[in-house]
């Protein structure tokens, strides 16, 4: 097919803030995971699909299947939808104690 470009599981984006490998980032409506380190404005490959362990709001418990959102101010994942961007679903249960700050997320590609 002559108009095919790529599978689209990863794309190159200019980062809006400094990131390290594994950080989440939001560019417009596109959310992904940085594949390496980059300074503001640098291009980096970003994973758009897959399952990732991401920093989450510590005060929230998650259940498998909960919708999760990116809080671009705190740069963490939350169950709070208001003012945040839907990025996927929780694929593992996690508690709400102060020490439980990582959640497992299956990303939904941007639409």
VOZA-552793 format. One record per atom (N, C-alpha, C): residue in one letter; atom name; y, z, x. Coordinates in nm, 4 decimals. Each point is the difference from the previous one (the first is absolute). Example, Ala and Ser with C-alpha at 12.3 -4.5 7.8 and 13.67 -1.06 7.14 Angstrom:
REM VOZA-552793
<a; N; <-0.5690; 0.7800; 1.3190>>
<a; CA; <0.1190; 0.0000; -0.0890>>
<a; C; <0.1200; 0.0000; 0.0900>>
<s; N; <0.1050; -0.0720; -0.0350>>
<s; CA; <0.1190; 0.0060; 0.0820>>
<s; C; <0.1090; 0.0730; -0.0770>>
***
This chain:
REM VOZA-552793
<x; N; <-0.1166; 0.0000; 0.0844>>
<x; CA; <0.1166; 0.0000; -0.0844>>
<x; C; <0.1238; 0.0000; 0.0896>>
<x; N; <0.0859; -0.0965; -0.0161>>
<x; CA; <0.1118; -0.0161; 0.0926>>
<x; C; <0.1128; 0.1019; -0.0158>>
<x; N; <0.0056; 0.0715; -0.1117>>
<x; CA; <0.1072; 0.0981; -0.0174>>
<x; C; <-0.0445; 0.1438; 0.0292>>
<x; N; <-0.1243; 0.0198; 0.0422>>
<x; CA; <-0.0510; 0.1332; 0.0340>>
<x; C; <0.0652; 0.0497; 0.1283>>
<x; N; <0.0444; 0.1260; 0.0011>>
<x; CA; <0.0665; 0.0572; 0.1162>>
<x; C; <-0.0883; 0.1028; 0.0697>>
<x; N; <-0.0488; 0.1029; -0.0736>>
<x; CA; <-0.0798; 0.1079; 0.0588>>
<x; C; <-0.0624; 0.0822; -0.1108>>
<x; N; <-0.0990; 0.0860; 0.0313>>
<x; CA; <-0.0611; 0.0837; -0.1036>>
<x; C; <0.0975; 0.1008; -0.0625>>
<x; N; <0.0978; 0.0485; 0.0761>>
<x; CA; <0.1000; 0.0902; -0.0545>>
<x; C; <-0.0383; 0.1471; 0.0012>>
<x; N; <-0.1066; 0.0353; 0.0704>>
<x; CA; <-0.0364; 0.1414; 0.0108>>
<x; C; <0.0949; 0.0732; 0.0939>>
<x; N; <0.0579; -0.0744; 0.0932>>
<x; CA; <0.1050; 0.0507; 0.0875>>
<x; C; <0.1120; -0.1028; 0.0022>>
<x; N; <0.1216; 0.0492; 0.0178>>
<x; CA; <0.1141; -0.0891; 0.0184>>
<x; C; <0.0930; 0.0615; 0.1036>>
<x; N; <0.0854; -0.0825; 0.0560>>
<x; CA; <0.0980; 0.0473; 0.0970>>
<x; C; <0.1300; 0.0305; -0.0738>>
<x; N; <0.0518; 0.1212; 0.0227>>
<x; CA; <0.1253; 0.0427; -0.0630>>
<x; C; <0.0908; 0.0638; 0.1033>>
<x; N; <0.1309; -0.0112; -0.0214>>
<x; CA; <0.0975; 0.0752; 0.0789>>
<x; C; <0.0069; 0.1401; -0.0607>>
<x; N; <-0.0197; 0.1020; 0.0827>>
<x; CA; <-0.0065; 0.1367; -0.0527>>
<x; C; <0.1395; 0.0552; -0.0291>>
<x; N; <0.0148; 0.0731; -0.1122>>
<x; CA; <0.1310; 0.0549; -0.0370>>
<x; C; <0.0322; 0.1307; 0.0702>>
<x; N; <-0.0997; 0.0615; 0.0645>>
<x; CA; <0.0172; 0.1228; 0.0762>>
<x; C; <-0.1092; 0.0045; 0.1050>>
<x; N; <0.0208; 0.0760; 0.1052>>
<x; CA; <-0.0993; 0.0077; 0.1077>>
<x; C; <-0.1330; 0.0497; -0.0554>>
<x; N; <-0.1090; -0.0624; 0.0428>>
<x; CA; <-0.1341; 0.0378; -0.0444>>
<x; C; <-0.0937; 0.0081; 0.1195>>
<x; N; <-0.1053; 0.0785; -0.0179>>
<x; CA; <-0.1094; 0.0024; 0.0969>>
<x; C; <-0.1246; -0.0488; -0.0715>>
<x; N; <-0.0988; -0.0372; 0.0773>>
<x; CA; <-0.1240; -0.0526; -0.0556>>
<x; C; <-0.0559; 0.0948; -0.1056>>
<x; N; <-0.0291; -0.0544; -0.1184>>
<x; CA; <-0.0551; 0.0789; -0.1089>>
<x; C; <0.1021; 0.0525; -0.0986>>
<x; N; <0.1300; -0.0154; 0.0303>>
<x; CA; <0.1042; 0.0437; -0.0926>>
<x; C; <0.0101; -0.0964; -0.1172>>
<x; N; <0.0343; 0.0552; -0.1159>>
<x; CA; <0.0321; -0.0831; -0.1145>>
<x; C; <0.1434; -0.0472; 0.0101>>
<x; N; <0.0269; -0.1181; -0.0571>>
<x; CA; <0.1365; -0.0495; -0.0043>>
<x; C; <0.0203; -0.0864; -0.1222>>
<x; N; <0.1213; 0.0009; -0.0484>>
<x; CA; <0.0367; -0.0742; -0.1199>>
<x; C; <0.1119; -0.0967; 0.0342>>
<x; N; <-0.0232; -0.1278; -0.0290>>
<x; CA; <0.1014; -0.1038; 0.0185>>
<x; C; <0.0159; -0.0686; -0.1351>>
<x; N; <0.1106; 0.0271; -0.0678>>
<x; CA; <0.0162; -0.0497; -0.1368>>
<x; C; <-0.1087; 0.0606; -0.0867>>
<x; N; <-0.0827; -0.0853; -0.0601>>
<x; CA; <-0.1128; 0.0471; -0.0814>>
<x; C; <-0.1315; -0.0049; 0.0756>>
<x; N; <0.0041; -0.0357; 0.1271>>
<x; CA; <-0.1222; -0.0126; 0.0800>>
<x; C; <-0.0262; 0.1305; 0.0738>>
<x; N; <-0.1165; 0.0614; -0.0281>>
<x; CA; <-0.0413; 0.1195; 0.0724>>
<x; C; <-0.1193; -0.0359; 0.0866>>
<x; N; <-0.0004; 0.0520; 0.1218>>
<x; CA; <-0.1136; -0.0219; 0.0885>>
<x; C; <-0.0065; 0.1046; 0.1085>>
<x; N; <-0.1009; -0.0149; 0.0845>>
<x; CA; <-0.0255; 0.0931; 0.1092>>
<x; C; <0.0259; -0.0713; 0.1320>>
<x; N; <0.0833; 0.0602; 0.0840>>
<x; CA; <0.0350; -0.0586; 0.1292>>
<x; C; <-0.1224; -0.0074; 0.0906>>
<x; N; <-0.0208; -0.1141; 0.0621>>
<x; CA; <-0.1146; -0.0178; 0.0901>>
<x; C; <0.0313; 0.0437; 0.1424>>
<x; N; <0.1242; 0.0345; 0.0273>>
<x; CA; <0.0415; 0.0435; 0.1333>>
<x; C; <0.1344; 0.0700; -0.0096>>
<x; N; <0.0630; 0.0187; 0.1131>>
<x; CA; <0.1315; 0.0643; 0.0056>>
<x; C; <0.1095; -0.1056; -0.0042>>
<x; N; <0.1112; 0.0322; -0.0673>>
<x; CA; <0.1125; -0.0929; -0.0048>>
<x; C; <0.1290; 0.0765; -0.0249>>
<x; N; <0.1079; -0.0494; 0.0601>>
<x; CA; <0.1335; 0.0551; -0.0237>>
<x; C; <0.0628; -0.0720; -0.1191>>
<x; N; <0.1063; 0.0561; -0.0527>>
<x; CA; <0.0699; -0.0591; -0.1141>>
<x; C; <0.0292; -0.1476; 0.0279>>
<x; N; <-0.0355; -0.0850; -0.0968>>
<x; CA; <0.0275; -0.1428; 0.0090>>
<x; C; <-0.1037; -0.0823; 0.0729>>
<x; N; <-0.0895; 0.0642; 0.0731>>
<x; CA; <-0.1047; -0.0745; 0.0692>>
<x; C; <-0.1070; -0.0461; -0.0991>>
<x; N; <-0.0625; -0.1127; 0.0304>>
<x; CA; <-0.1098; -0.0485; -0.0823>>
<x; C; <-0.1297; 0.0660; 0.0418>>
<x; N; <-0.0857; 0.0265; -0.0996>>
<x; CA; <-0.1299; 0.0608; 0.0246>>
<x; C; <-0.0969; -0.0493; -0.1063>>
<x; N; <-0.1270; -0.0059; 0.0356>>
<x; CA; <-0.1027; -0.0321; -0.0983>>
<x; C; <-0.0216; 0.1219; -0.0883>>
<x; N; <-0.0073; -0.0233; -0.1299>>
<x; CA; <-0.0129; 0.1062; -0.0984>>
<x; C; <-0.1229; -0.0280; -0.0857>>
<x; N; <-0.0886; 0.0986; -0.0122>>
<x; CA; <-0.1178; -0.0115; -0.0862>>
<x; C; <0.0413; 0.0281; -0.1438>>
<x; N; <-0.0371; -0.0898; -0.0908>>
<x; CA; <0.0370; 0.0135; -0.1400>>
<x; C; <-0.1128; 0.0508; -0.0877>>
<x; N; <-0.1229; -0.0094; 0.0461>>
<x; CA; <-0.1158; 0.0437; -0.0785>>
<x; C; <-0.0917; 0.0824; 0.0881>>
<x; N; <-0.0817; 0.0819; -0.0645>>
<x; CA; <-0.0953; 0.0819; 0.0722>>
<x; C; <0.0109; 0.1448; -0.0430>>
<x; N; <-0.0792; 0.0856; 0.0651>>
<x; CA; <0.0003; 0.1435; -0.0267>>
<x; C; <0.0521; 0.0711; 0.1241>>
<x; N; <0.1011; 0.0861; -0.0191>>
<x; CA; <0.0665; 0.0663; 0.1107>>
<x; C; <0.0201; 0.1478; -0.0302>>
<x; N; <-0.0058; 0.0831; 0.1025>>
<x; CA; <0.0386; 0.1407; -0.0099>>
<x; C; <0.1491; 0.0070; 0.0299>>
<x; N; <0.0774; 0.0490; -0.0987>>
<x; CA; <0.1453; 0.0005; 0.0106>>
<x; C; <0.0578; 0.1378; -0.0278>>
<x; N; <0.1148; 0.0259; 0.0606>>
<x; CA; <0.0718; 0.1256; -0.0246>>
<x; C; <0.0344; 0.0074; -0.1481>>
<x; N; <-0.0272; 0.1173; -0.0603>>
<x; CA; <0.0268; 0.0194; -0.1417>>
<x; C; <0.0861; 0.1230; -0.0228>>
<x; N; <0.0548; 0.0108; -0.1182>>
<x; CA; <0.0730; 0.1187; -0.0414>>
<x; C; <-0.0970; 0.1178; -0.0008>>
<x; N; <0.0315; 0.1035; 0.0740>>
<x; CA; <-0.0922; 0.1134; 0.0169>>
<x; C; <-0.0231; 0.0784; -0.1283>>
<x; N; <0.0945; 0.0023; -0.0891>>
<x; CA; <-0.0093; 0.0836; -0.1195>>
<x; C; <-0.0744; -0.0663; -0.1155>>
<x; N; <-0.0676; -0.1120; 0.0262>>
<x; CA; <-0.0687; -0.0715; -0.1069>>
<x; C; <-0.1496; -0.0082; 0.0252>>
<x; N; <-0.0764; 0.0216; -0.1059>>
<x; CA; <-0.1437; -0.0271; 0.0041>>
<x; C; <-0.0205; -0.1415; -0.0523>>
<x; N; <-0.0936; -0.0710; 0.0606>>
<x; CA; <-0.0336; -0.1347; -0.0452>>
<x; C; <-0.1454; -0.0033; -0.0429>>
<x; N; <-0.0265; -0.0808; -0.1022>>
<x; CA; <-0.1371; -0.0274; -0.0425>>
<x; C; <-0.0278; -0.1480; 0.0213>>
<x; N; <-0.1256; -0.0321; 0.0200>>
<x; CA; <-0.0385; -0.1396; 0.0166>>
<x; C; <0.0529; -0.0807; -0.1185>>
<x; N; <0.0664; -0.1098; 0.0299>>
<x; CA; <0.0531; -0.0883; -0.1033>>
<x; C; <0.1443; 0.0243; -0.0375>>
<x; N; <0.0609; 0.1094; 0.0476>>
<x; CA; <0.1421; 0.0234; -0.0287>>
<x; C; <0.0851; -0.1116; 0.0597>>
<x; N; <0.0976; -0.0477; -0.0763>>
<x; CA; <0.0977; -0.0936; 0.0546>>
<x; C; <0.0850; 0.0751; 0.1015>>
<x; N; <0.0303; -0.0658; 0.1117>>
<x; CA; <0.0852; 0.0612; 0.1012>>
<x; C; <0.1149; -0.0938; 0.0352>>
<x; N; <0.1092; 0.0609; 0.0426>>
<x; CA; <0.1270; -0.0692; 0.0194>>
<x; C; <0.0560; 0.0322; 0.1377>>
<x; N; <0.0816; -0.0904; 0.0534>>
<x; CA; <0.0662; 0.0217; 0.1276>>
<x; C; <0.1379; 0.0576; -0.0247>>
<x; N; <0.0270; 0.1168; 0.0563>>
<x; CA; <0.1323; 0.0624; -0.0003>>
<x; C; <0.0673; -0.0453; 0.1292>>
<x; N; <0.0883; -0.0963; -0.0104>>
<x; CA; <0.0610; -0.0598; 0.1187>>
<x; C; <0.1015; 0.0918; 0.0669>>
<x; N; <0.0478; 0.1027; -0.0704>>
<x; CA; <0.0913; 0.0970; 0.0601>>
<x; C; <-0.0775; 0.0968; 0.0893>>
<x; N; <-0.1082; 0.0568; -0.0541>>
<x; CA; <-0.0829; 0.0943; 0.0767>>
<x; C; <-0.1014; -0.0731; 0.0878>>
<x; N; <-0.0188; -0.1292; -0.0257>>
<x; CA; <-0.0983; -0.0835; 0.0713>>
<x; C; <-0.1391; 0.0612; -0.0071>>
<x; N; <-0.0405; 0.0260; -0.1251>>
<x; CA; <-0.1328; 0.0536; -0.0268>>
<x; C; <-0.0454; -0.0467; -0.1373>>
<x; N; <-0.1284; 0.0195; -0.0270>>
<x; CA; <-0.0590; -0.0407; -0.1270>>
<x; C; <0.0052; 0.1175; -0.0972>>
<x; N; <0.0248; -0.0325; -0.1262>>
<x; CA; <0.0149; 0.1007; -0.1043>>
<x; C; <-0.0597; -0.0509; -0.1310>>
<x; N; <-0.0290; 0.0909; -0.0918>>
<x; CA; <-0.0410; -0.0391; -0.1346>>
<x; C; <0.1206; -0.0184; -0.0919>>
<x; N; <0.1185; 0.0330; 0.0479>>
<x; CA; <0.1218; -0.0120; -0.0799>>
<x; C; <0.0442; -0.1460; -0.0044>>
<x; N; <-0.0011; -0.0573; -0.1186>>
<x; CA; <0.0361; -0.1403; -0.0152>>
<x; C; <0.1490; -0.0257; -0.0051>>
<x; N; <0.0754; 0.0917; -0.0575>>
<x; CA; <0.1427; -0.0193; -0.0198>>
<x; C; <0.0722; -0.0191; 0.1335>>
<x; N; <0.0662; -0.1138; 0.0139>>
<x; CA; <0.0779; -0.0280; 0.1200>>
<x; C; <-0.0817; -0.0431; 0.1203>>
<x; N; <-0.1315; -0.0163; -0.0174>>
<x; CA; <-0.0880; -0.0367; 0.1109>>
<x; C; <-0.0751; -0.1295; -0.0317>>
<x; N; <-0.0671; -0.0567; 0.0997>>
<x; CA; <-0.0673; -0.1290; -0.0125>>
<x; C; <-0.1502; 0.0186; -0.0059>>
<x; N; <-0.0637; -0.0529; -0.1050>>
<x; CA; <-0.1452; 0.0052; -0.0135>>
<x; C; <-0.0639; -0.0749; 0.1164>>
<x; N; <-0.0931; 0.0670; 0.0716>>
<x; CA; <-0.0653; -0.0652; 0.1141>>
<x; C; <-0.1514; -0.0074; -0.0136>>
<x; N; <-0.0601; 0.0783; -0.0900>>
<x; CA; <-0.1453; -0.0043; -0.0117>>
<x; C; <-0.0552; 0.1186; -0.0754>>
<x; N; <-0.1237; 0.0376; 0.0353>>
<x; CA; <-0.0679; 0.1105; -0.0659>>
<x; C; <-0.0658; 0.0909; 0.1025>>
<x; N; <-0.0139; 0.1272; -0.0379>>
<x; CA; <-0.0729; 0.0960; 0.0830>>
<x; C; <-0.1485; -0.0316; -0.0094>>
<x; N; <-0.0700; 0.0052; 0.1127>>
<x; CA; <-0.1444; -0.0267; -0.0003>>
<x; C; <-0.0804; 0.1210; 0.0453>>
<x; N; <0.0674; 0.1147; 0.0104>>
<x; CA; <-0.0667; 0.1239; 0.0359>>
<x; C; <0.0789; 0.1149; -0.0612>>
<x; N; <-0.0692; 0.1058; -0.0386>>
<x; CA; <0.0675; 0.1195; -0.0498>>
<x; C; <0.0642; 0.0734; 0.1173>>
<x; N; <0.1179; 0.0559; -0.0248>>
<x; CA; <0.0679; 0.0800; 0.1012>>
<x; C; <0.0789; 0.1097; -0.0720>>
<x; N; <0.0060; 0.1172; 0.0614>>
<x; CA; <0.0662; 0.1142; -0.0624>>
<x; C; <0.1502; 0.0018; 0.0203>>
<x; N; <0.0601; 0.1090; -0.0469>>
<x; CA; <0.1457; 0.0108; 0.0052>>
<x; C; <0.0503; 0.1101; 0.0919>>
<x; N; <-0.0827; 0.0451; 0.0931>>
<x; CA; <0.0473; 0.1041; 0.0916>>
<x; C; <0.0926; -0.0597; 0.1061>>
<x; N; <0.0739; 0.0870; 0.0659>>
<x; CA; <0.0967; -0.0446; 0.1006>>
<x; C; <-0.0664; -0.0765; 0.1138>>
<x; N; <-0.1268; 0.0291; 0.0281>>
<x; CA; <-0.0695; -0.0673; 0.1092>>
<x; C; <-0.0632; -0.1331; -0.0374>>
<x; N; <0.0011; -0.0326; -0.1279>>
<x; CA; <-0.0618; -0.1262; -0.0447>>
<x; C; <0.1078; -0.1061; -0.0150>>
<x; N; <0.0305; -0.0642; 0.1108>>
<x; CA; <0.1122; -0.0940; 0.0051>>
<x; C; <-0.0422; -0.1444; 0.0227>>
<x; N; <-0.1303; -0.0279; -0.0120>>
<x; CA; <-0.0488; -0.1368; 0.0173>>
<x; C; <-0.0861; -0.0355; -0.1199>>
<x; N; <0.0243; -0.1183; -0.0548>>
<x; CA; <-0.0787; -0.0497; -0.1117>>
<x; C; <-0.0553; -0.1370; 0.0312>>
<x; N; <-0.1163; -0.0303; -0.0552>>
<x; CA; <-0.0632; -0.1307; 0.0207>>
<x; C; <0.0413; -0.0922; -0.1137>>
<x; N; <0.0583; -0.1155; 0.0384>>
<x; CA; <0.0604; -0.0925; -0.0965>>
<x; C; <-0.0587; -0.1395; 0.0164>>
<x; N; <-0.0349; -0.0598; -0.1135>>
<x; CA; <-0.0333; -0.1441; -0.0017>>
<x; C; <0.1261; -0.0718; -0.0421>>
<x; N; <0.0499; -0.0839; 0.0901>>
<x; CA; <0.1229; -0.0732; -0.0286>>
<x; C; <-0.0262; -0.1129; -0.0973>>
<x; N; <0.0953; -0.0225; -0.0873>>
<x; CA; <0.0025; -0.1193; -0.0842>>
<x; C; <0.1008; -0.0930; 0.0653>>
<x; N; <-0.0384; -0.1229; 0.0248>>
<x; CA; <0.0940; -0.0942; 0.0600>>
<x; C; <0.1224; -0.0157; -0.0900>>
<x; N; <0.1142; -0.0258; 0.0597>>
<x; CA; <0.1233; -0.0186; -0.0776>>
<x; C; <-0.0173; -0.1123; -0.1006>>
<x; N; <0.0650; 0.0144; -0.1111>>
<x; CA; <-0.0089; -0.1016; -0.1047>>
<x; C; <0.1369; -0.0369; -0.0493>>
***
